[in-house]
Amino acid sequence: MYVSMENKSKLNWSALEYEEKERGNDWFWALGIIIFAGSITSFIYGNFFFGLLLIIGGVLIVVFSLKKPDLVFYELNEDGLEIKNRLYPYGNIKAFWIEINTDIPTLFIKSERMFAPVLSIPIKIELANEIREFLIHGEVKEEKMEEHVSHKIMNSLGF
């Protein structure tokens, strides 16, 4: 839904938390074999803590891979960008970039956060110009950004 800047100064949209991937039985078998082999090797070499860490990590990967993505609501307003119920004021946003030449158009936000300072937010291509206008109106700098290499690697591995 879009409400013009002249009226209420709001732009709302929603998107899935992440792209849901279809994983076959082969993916789960490969993960299980890798975790099993790694943990057995760790136990053989006497590194019980690492072996246990591999098992716990493998179980968590399976649990999270079976979880369905939540629907996240986004809002750009006169105060900043609101994601769920967390507000990122324009003053805390260092830069933004809108990438539309990908399968899923994405808004990149560089914030002042220490951990995960760049947020990648899926957008609808029809809203790209309005989102850009809102952020420029909020005096946020436009700076070219792209998906981090680790995200590309994780996507290629099926995560």
Secondary structure, 3 states (H helix, E strand, C coil): CEECCCCCCEEEEEEECCCCCCCCHHHHHHHHHHHHHHHHHHHHCCCHHHHHHHHHHHHHHHHHHHCCCCEEEEEEECCEEEECCEEEEHHHEEEEEEECCCCCCEEEEEECCCCCCEEEEECCHHHHHHHHHHHHHCCCEECCCCCCHHHHHHHHCCC
